[in-house]
Amino acid sequence: QVQLVESGGGLVQAGGSLGLSCQTSGSRAAFSIGDMGWYRQAPGKQRELVATITRGGTTNYSDSVKGRFTISRNNVRRTAWLQMNSLKPEDTAVYYCNAYSNDDRRLYWGQGTQVTVSS
């Protein structure tokens, strides 16, 4: 089984920046980790896509974060990051990382990390 651990959340003022990281472990090899992504869930709202990245580095962003957030990954380190700039109060949410395992063809999720943006 694959485990994911997110870190880097916290409290920041509007206009500030935060970086999140997602470390995976438990996969049989580095190439076992396929697409990775970041999602978020604000209180009272459904979980929504933030950004995804393929093993080859192709990225996809939601319109709400495009131009402000950057997703990246290192396949050898089996880690993904989310750099968040120009943060807005509406970015406040619990941010979750996910990763697709090519070993067992399952999607795994981390436990989430809180990001709070004050106005």
Secondary structure, DSSP 4 states (H G I P E B T S, - for coil): --EEEEE--EEEETT--EEEEEEEE--SSGGGEEEEEEEEE-TTS--EEEEEE-TT--EEE-TTTTTTEEEEEETTTTEEEEEE-S--GGG-EEEEEEEEETTTTEEEE---EEEEEE-
